[in-house]
Amino acid sequence: MRNSFSKTLCRLSATALISMGTAHAAVLYQQAPLDDGFSFFAFYSPSGFFGTQNADDFAISQSTITGFRWYGSEVTDTTRFVVRLFEDIENAPDTFTALNGTTVMGATPVTTDFDGFDVFEFEMTLGTSFTSAGGALGVYFDTDPDNEEWYWLEGVGGTPGSYTRGLDGTAWQLADESLAFAVLGERIAAVPEPGSLALLGIAGLAGTLARRRSLLR
C-alpha cells in the first residue's frame, strides 16, 4: 500500500510540473496569402521623401514572439525591409518599435497575384524575442538606393482590413483589404497559482485515501 501511495504522489507531482511554464513553437497568428489576390505598394524611403507604408493588426494570447512572415513580390536584397511593430496604431500612430533580425526570401514562389506576378514568402527571425499580446505589423521596402519596388500581397483570415499612409507623421487610413502575414513564436502557458496547486494536491490525496479505504474493506 505504501509503495502505491508514493507512486501516486509522484505522478501527481510530475503532472503539476509539466503543466507549469510549458511553451510550444507555433504560428501564433496568420492571414494566409490569397491566390490571385491584389498586391499593394509597400515601398518607402525612410528619409521621408516618398513612398507608401502599410500595416496590419493582430491579437494573440500572451506569447513570446520570435519572428514574422510576410508575402509579396521578389526583391534583390532582403536587408532593406523596414519592419516595425505598433502597439496601438490608431491612438499612437507614430509610436513603434523597429524590429531587427535576419530576413530570408523563399527560393520558389508560393503563388501568383492578380496580375500574374510571382509571390514569395519572407521570414524574419528576430535578433531578440519579446513578449506581446498583439499590435500592428508594418512592413515596407526601402527604395534607396536604386528605387526597387515591392508589393505586399492581400491576405485572408484574421482581422478585416489594414492601414496605409504615405509618410511618418501623417494619419493612417483604413484599407478594405487584409495583408498576408504570420506571427511566429511560443505560447506562454498559464502557471497555476500556489492555491490551485495546493487544491490539486489535496484532491489527489483525498482520492488516494478513498481508494485505500475501499481496498481495506
JOHU-V590840 format. One record per residue. RES is the residue in three letters. PSI is psi in degrees with one decimal (NA if undefined). OMEGA is omega in whole degrees, -180 to 180 (999 if undefined). BURIAL is # if it has 9 or more other ideal C-beta (glycine too) atoms within 8 Angstrom, else .. Layout:
# JOHU-V590840
RES/PSI/OMEGA/BURIAL  RES/PSI/OMEGA/BURIAL
This chain:
# JOHU-V590840
MET/-42.5/-176/.  ARG/-42.1/180/.  ASN/-40.7/180/.  SER/-41.0/179/.  PHE/-42.3/-180/#  SER/-42.0/180/.  LYS/-38.9/-180/.  THR/-43.2/178/#  LEU/-38.0/178/#  CYS/-41.7/179/.  ARG/-40.9/178/.  LEU/-42.7/180/#  SER/-41.9/-180/.  ALA/-41.2/179/.  THR/-42.6/180/.  ALA/-41.6/-179/#  LEU/-39.3/-180/.  ILE/-35.1/-176/.  SER/-9.3/-176/.  MET/123.2/172/#  GLY/20.3/-180/.  THR/134.4/179/.  ALA/145.5/-178/#  HIS/128.8/175/.  ALA/137.2/-174/.  ALA/164.4/163/.  VAL/109.5/-174/.  LEU/-28.4/-178/#  TYR/143.9/-180/#  GLN/136.7/165/#  GLN/102.7/-168/#  ALA/149.9/177/.  PRO/134.8/-178/#  LEU/118.8/176/#  ASP/130.7/-179/.  ASP/23.6/178/.  GLY/167.5/178/#  PHE/150.5/174/.  SER/146.8/-172/#  PHE/140.5/175/#  PHE/130.3/176/.  ALA/46.7/176/#  PHE/140.3/-165/#  TYR/139.9/175/#  SER/114.0/178/#  PRO/-17.4/175/.  SER/-12.7/169/.  GLY/14.3/-176/.  PHE/-27.0/-176/.  PHE/167.4/171/.  GLY/-178.2/179/#  THR/125.4/175/#  GLN/142.1/175/#  ASN/150.0/178/#  ALA/155.0/177/#  ASP/145.1/-173/#  ASP/163.6/180/#  PHE/156.5/176/#  ALA/132.3/-179/.  ILE/169.8/170/#  SER/161.6/-178/.  GLN/121.0/-173/.  SER/161.2/172/#  THR/113.9/-178/#  ILE/127.5/-178/#  THR/-11.0/-179/#  GLY/178.7/180/#  PHE/156.2/168/#  ARG/149.3/170/#  TRP/167.4/-170/#  TYR/131.5/-180/#  GLY/-164.5/-175/#  SER/161.7/-178/#  GLU/144.1/176/.  VAL/161.8/-179/#  THR/-19.9/-175/.  ASP/102.7/-176/.  THR/-12.0/179/#  THR/-11.4/-177/.  ARG/6.9/173/#  PHE/136.5/173/#  VAL/117.2/-175/#  VAL/127.5/-178/#  ARG/150.3/174/#  LEU/118.9/178/#  PHE/127.2/-180/#  GLU/-40.3/-179/#  ASP/85.3/-169/.  ILE/-25.7/-179/#  GLU/-42.8/-176/.  ASN/-18.8/178/.  ALA/72.1/-170/#  PRO/-17.9/180/#  ASP/19.2/175/.  THR/111.0/-175/.  PHE/164.8/172/#  THR/126.1/176/.  ALA/124.9/-177/.  LEU/134.9/-180/#  ASN/145.3/179/.  GLY/-164.9/180/#  THR/123.0/-179/.  THR/129.2/-179/#  VAL/135.4/175/.  MET/137.0/178/#  GLY/151.7/-175/#  ALA/-26.6/-178/.  THR/152.9/180/.  PRO/150.1/176/#  VAL/-20.3/178/#  THR/-173.0/173/#  THR/156.8/-180/#  ASP/-174.2/-176/#  PHE/-33.0/-179/.  ASP/4.9/177/.  GLY/7.3/179/.  PHE/146.7/179/#  ASP/144.4/177/.  VAL/133.3/-178/#  PHE/155.6/174/#  GLU/134.9/175/#  PHE/135.2/178/#  GLU/125.5/176/#  MET/124.1/170/#  THR/118.1/-175/#  LEU/144.3/174/#  GLY/-33.7/178/.  THR/121.6/178/.  SER/164.1/179/.  PHE/162.0/-179/.  THR/133.1/-178/.  SER/160.2/174/#  ALA/12.2/177/.  GLY/-176.3/-178/.  GLY/-153.2/176/#  ALA/127.6/180/#  LEU/123.9/175/#  GLY/125.6/179/#  VAL/125.9/173/#  TYR/167.7/-170/#  PHE/129.4/180/#  ASP/114.2/-177/#  THR/-17.6/176/#  ASP/144.5/4/#  PRO/-4.5/-172/.  ASP/15.3/175/.  ASN/31.1/176/.  GLU/138.0/-178/#  GLU/150.7/174/#  TRP/143.3/-178/#  TYR/132.0/-180/#  TRP/129.0/-175/#  LEU/148.6/174/#  GLU/146.3/180/#  GLY/168.4/178/#  VAL/152.1/-178/#  GLY/173.5/178/.  GLY/-147.9/-178/#  THR/144.7/179/#  PRO/144.1/174/.  GLY/177.8/-180/#  SER/-167.2/-177/#  TYR/148.9/177/#  THR/150.7/175/#  ARG/172.8/-177/#  GLY/-44.5/-172/.  LEU/159.3/170/.  ASP/144.5/177/.  GLY/-4.9/177/.  THR/163.3/-176/.  ALA/143.1/174/.  TRP/142.1/175/#  GLN/144.3/178/.  LEU/137.7/175/.  ALA/149.6/-176/#  ASP/-30.7/-173/.  GLU/144.5/171/#  SER/162.0/180/#  LEU/149.4/-175/#  ALA/117.1/177/#  PHE/169.0/177/#  ALA/150.9/176/#  VAL/130.5/-176/#  LEU/147.9/177/#  GLY/-151.9/-177/#  GLU/130.5/177/#  ARG/139.6/179/#  ILE/113.9/-180/#  ALA/144.1/178/#  ALA/133.0/177/.  VAL/123.3/-179/.  PRO/143.0/175/#  GLU/153.0/179/.  PRO/-37.2/179/.  GLY/-37.1/179/.  SER/-40.5/178/.  LEU/-38.6/178/#  ALA/-43.3/179/.  LEU/-37.9/178/.  LEU/-44.1/179/#  GLY/-41.7/180/#  ILE/-43.0/-179/.  ALA/-41.9/180/.  GLY/-40.1/179/#  LEU/-41.4/179/#  ALA/-41.8/179/.  GLY/-39.7/-180/.  THR/-43.1/-179/#  LEU/-38.5/179/.  ALA/-39.5/179/.  ARG/-39.8/179/.  ARG/-41.3/-179/#  ARG/-40.6/-179/.  SER/-32.4/180/.  LEU/-28.4/-179/.  LEU/-14.4/-179/.  ARG/NA/999/.
